[in-house]
Amino acid sequence: MVAINNHIKAIKNKINGGKLDLPQNEKLVVTFFIERKLPFGEAKKFHCHYQSIRWKVGGTAEIVDWFALAKKWMLKAKELKEDKTLVPVSQNTDNLGISSMKDLINRYEPTYSLCGL
């Protein structure tokens, strides 16, 4: 049996074999996040996202344990935050290997010979 906090009530349903049901409202999700010292904003994002896709994963599979899914959400959010703190690659790199606009024009401009016409 899954241990849950008394004030976060997850109703057990006989139809789904005693597995935890989905959160009854956004307040339960926010409480879950805050108790674990996780950002309030992430709780709102998590709830809105899964509410909008009817609490399914991959479009078809119903969520069995939203607590585990919320923990996974936060791990992913931390990874994304760490990735954003890395120094971005400069957009001024010289991918064409040219030093000036003149070199670029000379590289791609066809040469015409007007002699002999």
C-alpha positions in Angstrom: 0.0 0.0 0.0 1.3 3.5 -0.9 1.8 5.8 2.1 0.2 9.2 1.6 -0.1 12.3 3.8 -3.4 12.5 5.7 -4.3 15.9 4.3 -3.6 14.8 0.7 -6.5 12.5 0.2 -6.3 10.1 -2.7 -9.4 8.0 -3.0 -9.0 4.3 -3.6 -11.2 3.0 -6.3 -12.3 -0.6 -6.4 -12.5 -0.5 -10.2 -8.8 0.3 -10.6 -7.5 -2.3 -8.1 -6.8 0.0 -5.2 -4.4 2.3 -7.1 -4.3 6.0 -6.4 -6.8 8.1 -8.2 -6.0 11.4 -9.9 -5.9 14.5 -7.8 -9.3 15.8 -7.1 -8.3 19.5 -7.5 -5.3 21.8 -8.1 -4.9 22.4 -4.4 -3.8 18.8 -3.7 -1.1 19.1 -6.3 0.1 22.5 -5.0 0.2 21.1 -1.4 2.2 18.1 -2.6 4.8 20.3 -4.3 5.0 22.8 -1.4 5.5 20.1 1.2 8.5 18.9 -0.7 9.8 22.4 -1.0 9.2 22.4 -4.7 8.3 25.6 -6.6 4.6 26.7 -6.6 4.8 27.6 -10.2 5.9 24.1 -11.2 2.9 22.7 -9.3 0.6 24.9 -11.4 2.4 24.0 -14.7 2.2 20.3 -13.8 -1.5 20.4 -12.9 -2.5 22.5 -16.0 -0.5 20.3 -18.4 -1.9 17.0 -17.2 -5.4 18.4 -16.8 -5.3 19.6 -20.4 -4.4 16.1 -21.7 -7.0 14.4 -19.4 -4.4 12.9 -17.1 -2.9 10.5 -19.8 0.6 9.8 -20.8 1.4 9.3 -24.5 -2.2 10.2 -25.4 -3.7 6.8 -24.4 -2.3 5.4 -21.2 -4.0 6.7 -18.0 -1.8 7.9 -15.2 -1.6 5.4 -12.4 0.5 7.3 -9.8 0.5 11.0 -10.1 2.8 11.4 -7.1 5.6 9.6 -9.0 4.8 11.6 -12.1 5.1 14.8 -10.2 8.5 13.8 -8.8 9.6 12.9 -12.4 8.3 16.3 -13.5 10.5 18.1 -11.0 13.6 16.1 -11.9 13.1 17.1 -15.5 12.5 20.8 -14.5 15.7 20.8 -12.6 17.6 19.4 -15.6 16.1 22.0 -17.9 17.0 24.8 -15.5 20.6 23.5 -15.3 20.8 23.4 -19.1 19.7 27.0 -19.3 22.5 28.1 -17.0 25.2 26.8 -19.3 26.9 29.4 -21.5 25.1 29.4 -24.9 27.1 28.9 -28.1 27.8 32.2 -29.9 25.7 32.8 -32.9 28.6 34.7 -34.5 30.5 31.6 -35.5 31.9 31.4 -39.0 30.3 28.3 -40.4 31.2 29.2 -44.0 34.9 29.7 -43.4 34.9 33.2 -44.8 36.5 36.3 -43.4 34.5 39.0 -45.3 31.5 39.5 -47.5 33.9 39.9 -50.4 35.1 36.3 -49.9 31.5 35.1 -49.7 30.7 36.8 -53.0 33.8 35.5 -54.7 33.1 32.0 -53.5 29.5 31.8 -54.9 29.6 34.3 -57.8 30.1 32.5 -61.2 33.0 33.7 -63.3 32.1 34.9 -66.7 34.5 35.5 -69.5 33.4 38.1 -72.0 36.4 37.5 -74.2 35.7 35.6 -77.3 32.0 36.5 -77.6 
